[in-house]
């Protein structure tokens, strides 16, 4: 059975209860495979990037037909704001139906709203939600949703992935998180690629069956991945990398350096770098 996430951020727990470790988060509009229900109130689900966890039943619309209908609709992704209100009417004074985070997906079946007098775009976009509700968001806050890799020359795609990672700069650290509410190291790197249509492994290690291959440290370029024991970062170039860390004083997404002469140098990570990987 398929399901669609209908909660802004759906926790995927390691066990079917709330008092356990957060494994991952599924974002609004994501289609998941519903595997089983062993405990009332929770579904065991698998994401399209092959991660599994227990999701609260109220966070999903669970029906194969609904999931198929949803998957067939044209989509847009929240990309240009950390959070985006879906309003009942195309005006700021309207009631917010739901507030979506960066990375959430909505369906768009009509062109942007226009002013009835001038015919010019008025900045509002009618969107559909997985439960069938409709609302309005600012069209400038949405962007192209990619379910296949962005087709760009290598240099431009590398820069685009780095730019996507920078959208999360200063986001607080959250184990298992991957939204502006909180994100962990592999959440940051995986979302930087996923928002460009590229599915990489969600954890901090190289994994067979995913499109990241190992390279030597001397070969790293922007958007390549740096692997440390239990940690991962995205290389920005010039020795600098972006990562999400729980280290005191950083406590979230920050930029550090492999260069001992750089004020942002972290000796512990430089000395513990065990491998690097590239999509290219």
C-alpha positions in Angstrom: 0.0 0.0 0.0 1.1 3.5 -0.7 0.7 6.6 1.4 1.3 10.3 1.1 2.7 12.5 3.9 0.0 15.0 4.9 1.9 16.5 7.8 4.4 19.3 7.4 7.1 17.1 8.9 6.4 13.4 9.5 8.7 11.8 12.1 10.0 8.3 11.2 10.8 6.6 14.5 13.0 3.6 15.1 10.2 2.0 17.1 6.4 2.4 16.9 6.3 4.8 19.8 7.2 8.4 20.5 9.8 7.9 23.3 12.5 6.4 21.0 15.1 7.6 18.6 14.1 9.7 15.6 15.4 7.8 12.5 14.4 10.2 9.8 11.8 12.7 8.7 9.5 12.5 5.7 8.3 15.9 4.3 4.9 17.0 3.2 3.8 15.6 -0.2 6.3 12.6 -0.2 4.9 9.3 -1.3 6.0 6.4 0.9 5.4 2.6 0.8 3.3 1.5 3.8 4.6 -1.9 4.9 2.7 -2.9 8.0 0.9 -1.8 11.2 2.2 -3.7 14.2 1.1 -1.1 16.8 -2.0 1.0 16.7 -1.3 4.5 15.7 1.9 3.8 13.7 2.6 2.5 10.2 6.0 1.1 9.3 6.9 2.8 6.0 9.7 2.9 3.5 10.7 6.0 1.6 11.7 6.1 -2.1 15.3 6.5 -1.0 15.0 3.1 0.9 14.9 4.4 4.4 12.4 2.8 6.9 10.8 3.9 10.1 7.5 4.1 12.0 5.2 7.0 11.0 2.2 8.2 13.0 -0.9 7.1 11.1 -2.5 10.6 11.3 0.5 12.0 9.3 -0.4 10.0 6.2 -3.1 9.7 3.6 -3.0 5.9 3.1 -4.7 4.6 -0.1 -3.1 3.3 -3.3 -5.6 5.2 -5.4 -5.0 8.5 -3.6 -1.2 8.0 -3.8 -1.4 7.2 -7.6 -3.6 10.3 -8.1 -1.2 12.4 -6.1 1.9 11.1 -7.9 0.3 11.9 -11.3 -0.2 15.6 -10.5 2.3 18.3 -11.5 4.3 19.4 -8.5 6.1 22.4 -7.1 8.5 22.4 -4.1 8.8 25.0 -1.3 12.3 26.3 -1.9 12.6 30.1 -1.5 11.5 30.4 2.1 12.2 28.3 5.2 8.5 28.1 5.8 5.4 28.7 3.6 1.8 29.2 4.7 -0.9 27.6 2.6 -3.8 30.1 3.0 -7.6 29.5 2.5 -7.8 32.5 0.2 -5.3 34.5 -1.9 -4.6 37.2 0.6 -2.3 37.4 3.6 -5.2 38.1 6.0 -6.7 34.6 5.2 -6.7 31.6 7.5 -3.5 29.4 7.2 -4.5 25.8 6.4 -1.0 24.5 7.0 2.5 25.8 7.3 5.0 23.9 5.1 8.8 23.7 5.4 11.5 24.1 2.8 11.4 20.8 0.8 7.7 20.2 1.1 5.8 19.4 -2.1 2.5 20.6 -3.3 0.4 19.9 -6.5 -0.2 22.7 -9.0 -2.9 22.2 -11.6 -3.6 25.8 -12.6 -1.4 28.7 -13.6 -0.7 31.5 -11.1 -3.6 33.7 -10.1 -4.1 37.0 -12.0 -5.6 40.3 -11.1 -9.2 40.4 -12.5 -8.8 44.0 -13.7 -5.3 44.0 -15.2 -4.8 40.3 -16.0 -1.3 40.5 -14.5 -0.1 37.9 -12.0 -1.0 38.8 -8.5 1.6 36.6 -6.8 -0.7 33.9 -5.6 -0.7 30.2 -6.7 -3.6 27.8 -6.1 -2.2 24.5 -4.8 -3.7 21.1 -4.0 -2.8 19.0 -0.9 -2.6 15.2 -0.5 -5.9 15.1 1.4 -7.8 16.9 -1.4 -7.8 20.3 0.2 -6.8 23.4 -1.8 -5.2 26.7 -0.7 -3.0 29.5 -1.9 0.7 30.2 -1.5 2.9 32.9 -2.8 4.1 31.7 -6.2 7.6 33.2 -5.8 8.2 30.8 -2.8 7.8 27.7 -5.0 10.2 26.2 -7.5 10.5 23.3 -9.9 10.1 19.9 -8.3 12.6 17.4 -9.6 12.1 13.6 -9.4 14.9 13.0 -11.8 18.4 14.6 -11.8 18.6 18.2 -12.9 20.0 18.3 -16.4 22.9 20.9 -16.2 26.5 20.9 -17.2 28.7 19.5 -14.4 30.1 22.7 -13.1 26.6 24.3 -12.9 25.1 21.3 -11.2 27.9 21.2 -8.6 27.2 24.9 -7.8 23.5 24.3 -7.7 23.9 21.5 -5.1 26.2 23.8 -3.0 23.7 26.6 -3.2 20.9 24.2 -2.1 23.0 23.2 1.0 23.5 26.9 1.8 19.7 27.3 2.1 20.0 25.4 5.4 22.8 27.6 6.9 22.3 28.2 10.6 19.5 25.6 10.9 19.7 24.1 14.3 20.9 20.5 14.7 18.3 17.8 15.1 19.2 14.1 15.1 17.3 12.5 12.2 16.0 15.9 11.1 15.9 17.3 7.6 13.9 20.6 7.6 14.6 24.2 8.7 13.2 23.1 12.1 16.3 21.1 12.6 18.6 18.9 10.4 21.4 16.5 11.0 24.6 15.9 8.9 23.2 13.3 6.5 19.8 15.1 6.3 21.7 18.2 5.0 23.7 16.3 2.4 20.8 14.1 1.2 18.4 17.1 1.0 21.0 19.1 -1.0 21.0 16.4 -3.6 17.3 15.4 -3.3 16.1 18.9 -4.1 18.0 18.5 -7.3 16.4 15.2 -8.2 19.3 13.0 -7.1 18.8 10.3 -4.5 21.8 9.5 -2.4 22.1 7.4 0.8 20.6 9.1 3.8 23.4 8.0 6.2 27.0 9.1 6.7 28.6 6.4 4.7 29.1 5.2 1.2 26.5 2.6 0.2 26.2 0.2 -2.8 23.3 0.9 -5.0 23.4 4.7 -4.6 25.2 7.0 -7.1 28.1 8.1 -5.0 31.5 6.6 -5.8 34.6 6.9 -3.7 37.4 9.3 -4.7 40.7 10.4 -3.2 40.9 13.4 -1.0 43.1 15.2 -3.6 40.2 14.9 -6.2 37.4 16.6 -4.3 35.5 19.4 -5.9 32.5 21.5 -4.9 29.4 19.3 -4.1 31.5 16.2 -3.3 30.9 14.5 0.0 33.4 14.2 2.9 33.0 11.2 5.2 34.2 11.1 8.8 33.4 8.5 11.5 29.6 8.9 12.0 29.6 12.2 10.2 29.3 13.6 6.7 29.8 17.1 5.1 29.4 18.7 1.7 32.5 20.3 0.1 32.1 23.9 -1.1 35.6 24.4 -2.5 38.8 26.2 -1.4 39.1 23.8 1.5 35.7 24.8 3.0 32.7 22.5 3.7 29.2 22.9 5.0 27.8 20.4 7.6 25.4 20.1 10.4 27.0 19.4 13.8 26.0 19.0 17.4 29.3 20.3 18.5 28.9 22.9 21.3 29.4 26.4 19.8 28.1 25.3 16.4 24.9 23.4 17.2 23.7 23.2 13.7 24.6 24.0 10.1 27.9 25.8 9.8 30.9 26.1 7.5 34.3 24.8 8.5 37.6 24.3 6.7 40.2 21.7 6.0 42.9 24.4 5.9 44.9 24.9 9.2 45.4 28.5 8.3 41.6 29.2 8.1 40.0 30.6 11.2 37.2 28.0 10.7 39.6 25.1 10.7 38.5 22.0 12.6 41.5 19.9 13.4 39.5 17.0 14.7 37.6 16.6 11.5 40.6 17.2 9.2 42.5 14.4 10.9 39.6 12.0 11.0 38.5 12.3 7.3 38.3 8.7 6.2 37.0 9.0 2.6 35.4 11.2 0.0 32.7 10.5 -2.6 31.3 12.1 -5.7 28.2 11.8 -7.9 30.1 13.1 -10.9 
